[in-house]
Amino acid sequence: GNWFVEFLYPASIIGWGHVSLAKWQQRKNAPSNASSSENKGNIMAAHSRTIEQRIEVIPNEIYIHAIPLLMDNIGYLIVYLNHSNSKNDDGDESDVITGMIVDASDADDIYDAIDHIQDVHYNSTKIEVTCILSTHKHHDHTAGNYALMNEYYKESCTRVYGGAIERVPCCTHQVKNGDFVDLPLGTRGFVDMLVIAVPSHTRGSVVYALRKKGHGSDEGVIHLFTGDVIFCAGGGVPFESDHQTPNSLKPTAGFNSVERCFAQILAKSGSTSTALIYPGHEYSTELLYRQFDPKNDHGKHWHHLSPSFFFETAHQFFLSSHRRALTKGTKLLNVPTPMSRELKINPHFRALRRRGKHLINALNIWKQMLNQEELTHIQQFSSQSSSSTQPN
């Protein structure tokens, strides 16, 4: 229940057990033909293959790489190609690339993944991680913070960002709604990273929005790192939200807060047509399947929606099922997911749409009542004026 996740789960021994179990399951699911010499590429292929995937933010400047971690977690490497100089082990200067990590679940696998990414995509140019962005405090998103900051990148990684009321491990910069993350000097002229507070899954959960400066409908894609707030076709359990049902200890008792978080992200991100969502887990197939279960609350509203919503959701279910049914080491992720698609296939966005229609209908009825009252007053005034001007 909520009390376990909120009060017991933050304990270090519980977190260690969770991450250790997830790593054991990850190794168990790894391709059977993966030798130790191939581990650099195959460790991160345990639940998905992503090495060929690279999302362009700014051509020849900024790119995003997904890093599969543990059993179903996804971390992200944001690469800034503003080359700077660094001294190697021999004391000679060499080019480096700046990197930022979003949600560091496992330091060892992240380090191996970055090593592989720089070989495949950047001609073996060294990527130095300078900071870590934690979307929330849970161990499956923060367990790698300490080792990355104090072992693997102890010279370059000096900042860990986390929600202002969260106990994020190694956090050096607590952020709140409306804050901005410091980006590498060479990129600050044309991109920024906005912090959006989304308290629900945890009280201090945040979303990081990487945006082109002066963003708008024609200003490029907005990249939303949503952690456990928005998934493809669903949302995170509101463990630390205010309950809408009095005296309820059910983890799902605060789903109104989930929709409020979705509305907050819609309002802050600006453009829904160009936004991409980068969730913290690969749950797509399961969340899509649930929507066709008539026993599920979200499976009871199809008759209120346009058929296009149903067919788009069914299409994405079959597509996701195929991607996740591939053999070990070749499974594909369903991220990033476009906001324009989520507005149709995500039940929380659909719930917002229904609520919006109810609100608009209520406002229209109110407007009609006000117009009718105004018309009645005018008619009464005209009647009184005409009667007062008639001769006795």
Residue, then its C-alpha position, 0 to 999 in steps of 0.5 A: g500500500n501507500w504507507f509501504v512505498e512512502f515510509l519503508y521503501p526509502a530505507s536503504i536496505i529495501g532499495w538495495g534489495h529491490v535493485s539487486l533483485a532487478k539486476w539478477q532478473q536482468r542478467k537472467n534475461a540476457p541473451s544466452n550467447a552473450s560472452s563477457s567480451e560482448n557485454k558492453g553491447n549486450i548488458m543494455a540489451a537485456h530488456s531492449r536493444t537501443i544502440e542504433q537509436r539516436i534522437e536528434v534535438i539540434p542537428n550536429e549539436i544535441y542528441i538523446h540516447a535511451i539506456p535500458l536498465l534493470m528489468d524495465n527501467i529506462g535512463y537517458l543520456i543527453v549528449y552535447l557536442n560542444h567539444s571541449n578539451s580535457k587531459n587524458d591519462d598521459g597529460d595530453e589534451s583530448d576532445v570530450i563530449t558533455g553528457m547528462i544522465v536522466d534517472a541513473s538506476d545502475a551505475d555499472d550498466i550506464y557506464d558500459a552503455i556510454d562507453h558503447i554509445q561513444d564508440v558507435h556514434y561519436n568515433s570513440t570521443k570521450i563522453e564526460v557526464t557532468c550532471i544527473l537529473s533525477t525525476h524522483k527519489h525511488h531507488d530504481h531511478t537513483a541507485g546509480n547516483y553515488a557511484l557515477m558521481n564519486e567513482y566513474y565520473k568523479e572529476s566531471c560529475t558535480r551536480v545531481y538535480g532532484g525535487a525540492i522536497e525529495r530525499v534524492p541520493c547525492c542531490t546537490h541542486q534541489v529544484k521546484n516548479g518553474d526552475f531551470v537546469d544549468l546546461p553546458l555553456g555552448t548550448r544555452g543560447f538556443v535551448d533551455m531545460l524547464v522543471i515542472a513539478v508533478p506531485s503524485h507518484t511521489r510528493g517531489s516528482v518533477v518532469y524535465a522539459l528540454r526546449k528550444k528557446g522561444h519555443g512555440s508551435d513552429e519552434g521545434v520539438i519539446h522533449l519531456f523526461t517524465g519519470d514515473v508520471i507519464f508512461c506510454a498509454g498510462g501513468g504512474v501509481p499516485f503513491e503520495s497523492d492526496h486521496q480523493t476517497p476518505n480513509s482509503l489506503k489503496p494506492t490508486a485512491g488519488f488518480n485525480s492527482v494523476e490527471r492534474c499532473f497531466a494537465q500541468i504538463l500540457a499547460k507548461s509544455g506549450s505545444t502538444s503537436t511537437a512534444l515527445i515523451y520519454p518515460g521511466h519504464e517500458y510498460s506499453t504493452e501491459l498498459l495498452y492491453r488493460q484498456f480493452d478489459p471491460k472490468n477495468d475503469h478505462g475499458k468502459h468509456w469507448h462508446h463515448l469516444s470517436p472510433s479513431f481513438f479505439f483503432e489507434t489504441a488497438h493499432q499501438f497495442f499490436l505494434s507494441s506487442h510485436r516489438r516486445a515479443l522479439t527474441k532476447g537482445t532484440k526487443l525494441l522500446n516504444v519510446p519516445t512516444p509523441m504527445s499527439r498520440e498519447l492524447k488518443i491512447n492514454p486513458h488519463f489524457r482521454a479522461l481530461r478530454r471528457r472533463g474538458k467537454h463537461l466543463i465547456n458544456a457547463l460554461n455554454i449552459w451558464k452563458q445561455m442562462l446569462n444571455q437569457e437573463e440579460l434578454t429578460h431584463i431588456q424586455q422588462f426595461s423596454s416594457q416599463s419604458s413604453s408603459s411610462t411614455q403612454p398618455n393617461 
